[in-house]
Amino acid sequence: MSNIVIATRESRLALWQAEHVQSLLQQAGHTVSLLGLTTRGDQILDRSLSKVGGKGLFVKELELALEEGRADIAVHSLKDVPMDLPEGFALACVLEREDPRDALVSPRHGSLDALPQGAVVGTSSLRRVVLLRALRPDLRIEPLRGNLDTRLRKLDEGQYDAIVLAAAGLKRLGLAERIRTVFEPETMLPAAGQGALGIEVRADRADLLALLAPLACRPDELATAAERAVSRTMGGSCSMPLAAHARWQSEGRLRIDAAWGDPEGAATLVRVHALAEAADPAQATALGEHAARLLQAAGAH
């Protein structure tokens, strides 16, 4: 191809992700340029995503650029990608995953347990809200929107005692020293696809699907397929109070853990796990669907 154009959001993290893919493609001999765009999700900062249309707000403008031919591919944080893509679009590949865990960032407190009674913790993720409430019902959990730099600035201005962010974003931007503690999945289960990058293309671009195939990380592609199948089966919304995280065990078996909480109800969580062979996307998807049915049987909705 003469020139591959990557559509990307213009936040510092989104640009890092697009430049990372640009570099991989350039190493393979391609000419690659970036098309920076501002999305509705970047513009609406005074309301939680679950109230204004979910995380799909971060991808619509990028999809429009693909549709109109202004861009060839779009690079997304996989956890921002809706579980069902609009007709005419395809997820070409999932790249090797960065750390999928959540991280606590605080100027004064070294861990969640060290936070004083009633401390203010910032997050706009319903998943993190229900998980934090289950761990520390005494905390005051307040909304926190904006890109990574905006969230850190609000913390540094004293609006919060601590905030919870994806470890992957902090590490990618060279901000790992801001992390006070990383939550193990047993304590705080990550979101489906967290830490992974996905590349979206128009479904009719067979040339791009073939060109991008070498960038795929097969184990992470299958693990995130299982995670996303949990969300899809539970209703498909990225803004559900739902966690799903898959990890490879010995002999090619994939274990998936999932958790659901009621943001308005009791602080208890519904937690399940399932284990199966996942040699291909169909098996990985079936495992995620099974985990979702276990959640529903245990009272999640």
PEURCOR-V472462 format. One record per residue. N is the residue number from 0. SS is DSSP state (H for helix, E for strand, L for the rest). NEAR is the number of other C-alpha atoms within 12 Angstrom. Layout:
N_SS_NEAR, N_SS_NEAR
This chain:
0_L_16, 1_L_11, 2_L_19, 3_E_31, 4_E_32, 5_E_40, 6_E_43, 7_E_45, 8_E_37, 9_L_28, 10_L_26, 11_H_22, 12_H_31, 13_H_39, 14_H_31, 15_H_28, 16_H_37, 17_H_37, 18_H_29, 19_H_28, 20_H_39, 21_H_32, 22_H_22, 23_H_22, 24_H_27, 25_H_19, 26_H_13, 27_L_16, 28_L_15, 29_L_20, 30_L_19, 31_E_27, 32_E_27, 33_E_32, 34_E_29, 35_E_26, 36_E_31, 37_L_24, 38_L_27, 39_H_23, 40_H_32, 41_H_30, 42_H_21, 43_L_22, 44_L_21, 45_L_16, 46_L_21, 47_L_25, 48_H_31, 49_H_25, 50_H_20, 51_H_20, 52_L_22, 53_L_29, 54_H_33, 55_H_32, 56_H_32, 57_H_39, 58_L_40, 59_H_32, 60_H_29, 61_H_41, 62_H_40, 63_H_27, 64_H_30, 65_H_33, 66_H_26, 67_L_15, 68_L_20, 69_L_25, 70_L_31, 71_L_40, 72_E_46, 73_E_51, 74_E_47, 75_E_47, 76_E_40, 77_H_43, 78_H_41, 79_H_37, 80_L_42, 81_L_36, 82_L_33, 83_L_22, 84_L_25, 85_L_20, 86_L_13, 87_L_17, 88_E_30, 89_E_30, 90_E_38, 91_E_35, 92_E_36, 93_E_38, 94_L_36, 95_L_30, 96_L_33, 97_L_25, 98_L_29, 99_L_40, 100_L_37, 101_E_40, 102_E_38, 103_E_40, 104_E_39, 105_L_36, 106_L_25, 107_L_22, 108_L_23, 109_L_21, 110_L_24, 111_L_36, 112_L_22, 113_L_19, 114_L_27, 115_L_19, 116_L_15, 117_L_20, 118_L_27, 119_E_29, 120_E_40, 121_E_33, 122_L_39, 123_L_34, 124_L_39, 125_H_37, 126_H_36, 127_H_44, 128_H_40, 129_H_34, 130_H_41, 131_H_40, 132_H_32, 133_H_28, 134_H_23, 135_L_28, 136_L_24, 137_L_19, 138_L_29, 139_E_24, 140_E_31, 141_E_29, 142_L_28, 143_L_34, 144_L_30, 145_L_30, 146_L_31, 147_H_31, 148_H_22, 149_H_20, 150_H_30, 151_H_32, 152_H_21, 153_H_27, 154_H_32, 155_H_19, 156_L_14, 157_L_19, 158_L_24, 159_L_32, 160_L_34, 161_E_44, 162_E_50, 163_E_46, 164_E_46, 165_E_42, 166_H_36, 167_H_34, 168_H_37, 169_H_34, 170_H_26, 171_H_27, 172_L_22, 173_L_15, 174_L_21, 175_H_21, 176_H_18, 177_H_31, 178_E_31, 179_E_28, 180_E_29, 181_E_32, 182_L_29, 183_L_17, 184_L_25, 185_L_24, 186_L_26, 187_L_39, 188_L_44, 189_L_45, 190_L_47, 191_L_48, 192_L_45, 193_L_41, 194_L_38, 195_L_43, 196_E_42, 197_E_41, 198_E_44, 199_E_45, 200_E_42, 201_E_31, 202_L_24, 203_L_19, 204_L_23, 205_H_16, 206_H_17, 207_H_31, 208_H_25, 209_H_17, 210_H_24, 211_H_33, 212_H_22, 213_H_19, 214_H_29, 215_L_26, 216_L_22, 217_H_23, 218_H_28, 219_H_39, 220_H_39, 221_H_42, 222_H_49, 223_H_50, 224_H_44, 225_H_48, 226_H_51, 227_H_48, 228_H_40, 229_H_47, 230_H_44, 231_H_31, 232_H_31, 233_L_34, 234_L_23, 235_L_28, 236_L_34, 237_L_41, 238_L_36, 239_L_39, 240_L_39, 241_E_47, 242_E_52, 243_E_50, 244_E_48, 245_E_45, 246_E_37, 247_E_27, 248_L_17, 249_H_12, 250_H_12, 251_H_19, 252_E_23, 253_E_36, 254_E_31, 255_E_47, 256_E_39, 257_E_48, 258_E_47, 259_E_45, 260_E_34, 261_L_25, 262_L_29, 263_L_12, 264_L_16, 265_L_15, 266_L_22, 267_L_23, 268_E_32, 269_E_31, 270_E_32, 271_E_32, 272_E_33, 273_E_34, 274_E_30, 275_E_30, 276_E_27, 277_L_34, 278_L_24, 279_L_23, 280_H_24, 281_H_19, 282_H_23, 283_H_38, 284_H_33, 285_H_31, 286_H_40, 287_H_44, 288_H_34, 289_H_31, 290_H_43, 291_H_40, 292_H_28, 293_H_27, 294_H_32, 295_H_25, 296_H_16, 297_L_19, 298_L_19, 299_L_31, 300_L_23
